[in-house]
Amino acid sequence: MSIYLGQENHDKDHFTVTAELIPPRHWNPRSIIEQAALYRGYVDAVDLSDNLLAVARMSPSICAFFIKQIGMEPIVQINLRDRNRMGIQSDLMGLAALGIKNITILGGYPAKVGTEPDAKEVYDLQTNELISYANRFIKEGRLFDGTVMEEKPEMTIGSVENLVGKPIKELIDRLEAKAEAGANFVRTQLVFDLDLLGEWMEEAKSRDLHNRMTIMASIMPLRDAAHIEKALKIPGITVPDWVKRRLTATSNSEEGLNIASDIIKKVKVMDGIRGVHIRPIGGGEEHVAKIITDSGLVPSKNTPAIVS
């Protein structure tokens, strides 16, 4: 069974659950295989970040190979910061050869925030340009120069969108442009402010984007109040006061997990939201199963998720 996130392949009654894994800063794949195994039976797919926060890590394409070996479906991120169009085409062909069905295209955080601040940023293509090229690669079986391959691959294209930073209309303009370029699914930046997500969704629904692509909300479990400051360093994040108050008012070490579950329960009933993406940034992969269970999202063994 292959998992897709595109509208044409999506069971409209299924609420999709994915979770992120950050590839290791070493060559041994054991750790990411063990982390992925913690998600087995709880998520529809495992998202593999691409040099997250501008830190060099094992290739997500290589990690995807190992994830598939344990029977899980990977989603591979491709950032524009680190490679040009030739390198990206090589990645796409290799991913198709591995049977990878889902990719996510994003810009990538600036090199200056990571471990190699002097690294040269590539950005050979803009996000929507690459989405458009990748869409033609999939739909027409063409390389970026128009060369026709022997057969078309099976893939869907994802992207990421912020909830803050610009007026909501401008943010949805950008989302709509991604949909028109060929994006099949989108995951929001981390959600803590549900009112803000609601406003964003209203504008998206006014343009029928919830029917044109699969919209998923990203959730980050917090460890404690100190973790909030680290979260706020991620561009595009806002954390409302009620989250801070709950974390500072208790000694319960699992309050951050409870907050994540509470947010997911509210997100699940929001019209137009079709799934959640859990991002345990900074550790906490072992808690993802609990969050999903407490949120009532454990998938039924008798109900297939998203099938080809």
C-alpha positions as CSV (number, residue, x, y, z in Angstrom):
1,M,0.0,0.0,0.0
2,S,1.4,3.4,-1.0
3,I,0.4,6.5,0.8
4,Y,-0.4,9.7,-1.1
5,L,-1.4,13.1,0.1
6,G,-2.9,14.4,-3.1
7,Q,-6.6,15.2,-3.4
8,E,-7.2,12.7,-6.2
9,N,-5.9,9.9,-4.1
10,H,-7.2,10.9,-0.7
11,D,-9.9,9.2,1.2
12,K,-12.0,12.2,2.2
13,D,-13.1,10.6,5.4
14,H,-9.5,9.9,6.6
15,F,-7.7,12.4,8.8
16,T,-4.1,12.0,7.9
17,V,-1.4,11.8,10.6
18,T,2.3,12.3,9.8
19,A,5.3,12.9,12.0
20,E,8.7,14.3,11.4
21,L,12.1,12.8,11.9
22,I,15.4,14.7,11.7
23,P,18.2,12.6,10.0
24,P,21.3,12.1,12.1
25,R,24.6,14.0,12.0
26,H,26.5,10.8,11.4
27,W,26.5,8.0,8.7
28,N,25.0,5.2,10.7
29,P,21.2,4.9,10.0
30,R,20.5,2.8,13.1
31,S,19.2,5.8,15.1
32,I,16.7,7.0,12.5
33,I,15.4,3.5,11.9
34,E,14.8,3.0,15.6
35,Q,13.1,6.4,15.8
36,A,10.9,5.5,12.9
37,A,9.9,2.2,14.5
38,L,8.4,4.2,17.4
39,Y,5.9,5.7,14.9
40,R,4.9,2.4,13.3
41,G,1.2,1.8,13.6
42,Y,0.5,5.5,14.6
43,V,1.3,7.6,11.5
44,D,0.4,7.3,7.9
45,A,3.9,8.6,6.8
46,V,7.2,9.7,8.2
47,D,8.5,13.1,7.1
48,L,12.3,13.3,6.7
49,S,13.7,16.8,7.0
50,D,16.4,18.1,4.7
51,N,19.3,19.7,6.7
52,L,16.8,21.2,9.1
53,L,17.8,24.7,10.5
54,A,20.8,24.7,8.1
55,V,22.6,21.9,9.9
56,A,24.3,19.3,7.7
57,R,22.7,15.8,8.2
58,M,22.4,12.5,6.5
59,S,20.5,12.8,3.2
60,P,16.7,12.4,3.6
61,S,16.7,10.4,0.4
62,I,19.1,7.8,1.9
63,C,17.1,7.8,5.1
64,A,13.9,7.1,3.0
65,F,15.5,3.9,1.7
66,F,15.9,2.6,5.2
67,I,12.5,3.8,6.3
68,K,10.9,1.8,3.5
69,Q,12.7,-1.3,4.6
70,I,10.8,-1.4,7.8
71,G,7.4,-1.0,6.0
72,M,6.8,2.7,6.5
73,E,6.0,5.4,4.0
74,P,8.5,8.3,3.8
75,I,7.9,11.9,2.8
76,V,11.2,13.4,1.6
77,Q,11.9,17.1,1.9
78,I,13.8,18.9,-0.8
79,N,15.1,22.3,0.1
80,L,16.2,24.9,-2.5
81,R,19.0,26.3,-0.4
82,D,21.4,23.4,-0.9
83,R,21.2,22.3,-4.5
84,N,20.7,23.5,-8.0
85,R,18.3,22.2,-10.6
86,M,20.6,19.4,-11.8
87,G,21.1,18.1,-8.3
88,I,17.3,18.3,-7.7
89,Q,16.6,16.3,-10.9
90,S,19.1,13.6,-9.8
91,D,17.3,13.4,-6.4
92,L,13.8,13.2,-8.1
93,M,14.9,10.4,-10.4
94,G,16.6,8.5,-7.5
95,L,13.5,8.9,-5.3
96,A,11.3,7.6,-8.1
97,A,13.6,4.6,-8.5
98,L,13.2,3.9,-4.8
99,G,9.4,4.1,-5.0
100,I,9.1,7.2,-2.9
101,K,5.6,8.6,-3.4
102,N,5.7,11.9,-1.5
103,I,8.0,14.9,-1.6
104,T,7.9,18.3,0.1
105,I,9.4,21.3,-1.6
106,L,10.6,24.2,0.6
107,G,13.1,27.0,0.6
108,G,15.1,26.1,3.7
109,Y,16.3,28.3,6.5
110,P,19.1,30.7,5.8
111,A,22.6,29.2,6.1
112,K,23.6,31.8,8.7
113,V,21.3,30.2,11.3
114,G,23.1,26.9,11.2
115,T,26.5,25.3,11.7
116,E,27.9,26.5,8.4
117,P,27.1,30.2,8.3
118,D,29.5,30.8,5.5
119,A,28.0,28.2,3.2
120,K,27.0,29.4,-0.2
121,E,23.2,29.3,-0.6
122,V,22.1,28.1,-4.0
123,Y,18.4,29.0,-4.5
124,D,18.7,28.2,-8.3
125,L,14.9,28.0,-8.5
126,Q,12.1,29.7,-6.6
127,T,9.7,27.5,-4.7
128,N,6.9,27.7,-7.2
129,E,9.2,27.2,-10.1
130,L,10.4,23.9,-8.6
131,I,6.8,22.9,-7.8
132,S,5.9,23.5,-11.4
133,Y,8.9,21.6,-12.8
134,A,8.3,18.7,-10.4
135,N,4.6,18.6,-11.4
136,R,5.7,18.3,-15.1
137,F,8.2,15.7,-14.1
138,I,5.4,13.7,-12.5
139,K,2.4,14.4,-14.8
140,E,4.3,14.3,-18.1
141,G,7.4,12.3,-17.3
142,R,9.7,15.2,-18.4
143,L,13.0,16.4,-17.0
144,F,13.3,20.1,-16.5
145,D,14.8,20.7,-20.0
146,G,11.8,18.9,-21.6
147,T,13.5,15.5,-22.1
148,V,10.9,12.8,-21.9
149,M,11.7,9.9,-19.6
150,E,10.8,6.3,-20.4
151,E,7.9,6.3,-18.0
152,K,6.2,8.7,-15.6
153,P,6.8,8.4,-11.8
154,E,4.1,8.2,-9.2
155,M,4.5,11.1,-6.7
156,T,2.6,13.9,-5.0
157,I,4.1,17.3,-4.2
158,G,3.9,19.0,-0.8
159,S,4.8,22.4,0.4
160,V,4.9,24.5,3.6
161,E,3.2,27.8,4.4
162,N,3.4,30.3,7.2
163,L,0.6,31.6,9.3
164,V,2.3,34.8,10.3
165,G,4.7,37.4,8.8
166,K,2.4,38.9,6.3
167,P,-1.3,39.8,6.0
168,I,-3.3,36.7,5.8
169,K,-4.6,37.6,2.3
170,E,-0.9,37.7,1.1
171,L,-0.2,34.4,2.7
172,I,-3.1,32.8,1.0
173,D,-2.1,34.4,-2.3
174,R,1.1,32.5,-1.9
175,L,-0.6,29.3,-1.0
176,E,-3.0,29.6,-4.0
177,A,0.0,30.1,-6.3
178,K,1.5,26.9,-5.0
179,A,-1.7,25.0,-5.7
180,E,-1.8,26.4,-9.2
181,A,1.8,25.4,-9.7
182,G,0.9,21.8,-8.8
183,A,1.2,21.3,-5.0
184,N,-1.0,18.5,-3.8
185,F,-0.7,19.1,-0.1
186,V,0.5,21.8,2.3
187,R,1.5,21.8,5.9
188,T,1.3,24.9,7.9
189,Q,4.1,26.3,10.1
190,L,3.8,25.3,13.7
191,V,0.3,25.9,15.2
192,F,-0.2,27.2,18.7
193,D,-2.6,30.1,18.0
194,L,-5.9,28.5,17.0
195,D,-7.6,31.8,16.3
196,L,-4.9,32.7,13.8
197,L,-5.3,29.3,12.1
198,G,-9.0,29.8,11.9
199,E,-8.6,33.2,10.2
200,W,-6.0,31.6,7.8
201,M,-8.4,28.8,7.0
202,E,-11.4,31.1,6.4
203,E,-9.4,32.9,3.7
204,A,-8.2,29.5,2.2
205,K,-11.7,28.2,2.1
206,S,-13.0,31.3,0.5
207,R,-10.8,30.3,-2.5
208,D,-11.8,26.6,-2.3
209,L,-8.2,25.7,-1.5
210,H,-9.3,23.1,1.0
211,N,-10.8,21.2,-1.9
212,R,-7.9,21.8,-4.2
213,M,-5.1,20.5,-1.9
214,T,-4.8,18.6,1.4
215,I,-4.2,21.1,4.2
216,M,-2.5,19.8,7.3
217,A,-1.6,21.7,10.5
218,S,1.9,21.2,12.1
219,I,2.0,20.6,15.8
220,M,5.1,20.8,18.0
221,P,5.0,19.2,21.5
222,L,6.8,21.5,24.0
223,R,8.8,20.1,26.9
224,D,8.5,23.1,29.3
225,A,8.4,26.8,29.4
226,A,12.0,27.1,28.4
227,H,11.3,25.2,25.2
228,I,9.0,28.1,24.1
229,E,12.0,30.4,23.7
230,K,13.6,27.9,21.4
231,A,10.4,27.5,19.4
232,L,10.2,31.2,19.0
233,K,13.6,31.3,17.3
234,I,12.0,29.3,14.4
235,P,10.9,31.9,11.7
236,G,7.1,32.2,11.4
237,I,6.2,31.0,15.0
238,T,3.9,32.7,17.5
239,V,3.0,31.2,20.9
240,P,0.0,32.7,22.7
241,D,0.0,33.5,26.4
242,W,-2.3,30.6,27.4
243,V,0.3,28.1,26.3
244,K,2.9,29.8,28.4
245,R,0.6,30.0,31.4
246,R,-0.2,26.3,31.3
247,L,3.4,25.3,31.2
248,T,4.5,27.6,34.0
249,A,1.5,26.8,36.3
250,T,2.3,23.1,36.7
251,S,5.0,20.7,37.6
252,N,3.5,18.1,35.4
253,S,6.3,17.0,33.0
254,E,3.7,15.9,30.4
255,E,1.8,19.2,30.3
256,G,3.5,20.0,26.9
257,L,2.2,16.7,25.5
258,N,-1.3,17.4,26.9
259,I,-1.2,20.8,25.2
260,A,-0.3,19.2,21.9
261,S,-3.1,16.7,22.2
262,D,-5.6,19.5,23.1
263,I,-4.6,21.5,20.1
264,I,-4.9,18.5,17.8
265,K,-8.4,17.7,19.1
266,K,-9.5,21.3,18.2
267,V,-7.7,21.3,14.9
268,K,-9.4,18.0,13.9
269,V,-12.8,19.5,14.0
270,M,-11.9,22.7,12.0
271,D,-13.6,22.7,8.6
272,G,-11.1,22.2,5.8
273,I,-8.2,20.8,7.9
274,R,-7.5,17.3,6.6
275,G,-4.6,16.2,8.9
276,V,-1.9,17.0,11.3
277,H,1.9,16.8,11.1
278,I,3.7,16.3,14.4
279,R,7.2,17.9,14.7
280,P,9.1,16.8,17.8
281,I,11.9,19.3,17.2
282,G,14.6,19.1,19.8
283,G,13.8,15.5,20.9
284,G,10.7,13.8,22.0
285,E,10.1,11.2,19.3
286,E,9.2,8.7,22.0
287,H,6.2,10.8,23.0
288,V,4.6,11.0,19.5
289,A,2.6,7.8,20.0
290,K,1.1,9.1,23.3
291,I,0.1,12.4,21.7
292,I,-1.6,10.6,18.8
293,T,-3.3,8.1,21.2
294,D,-4.5,10.9,23.6
295,S,-5.8,12.8,20.6
296,G,-7.9,9.9,19.5
297,L,-6.1,9.6,16.2
298,V,-4.8,6.0,16.3
299,P,-5.6,4.6,12.9
300,S,-8.0,1.7,12.6
301,K,-6.4,-1.5,11.4
302,N,-9.4,-2.1,9.2
303,T,-9.5,1.3,7.6
304,P,-6.8,2.0,4.9
305,A,-5.4,5.5,5.0
306,I,-4.5,7.0,1.6
307,V,-4.1,4.4,-1.1
308,S,-2.9,4.3,-4.7
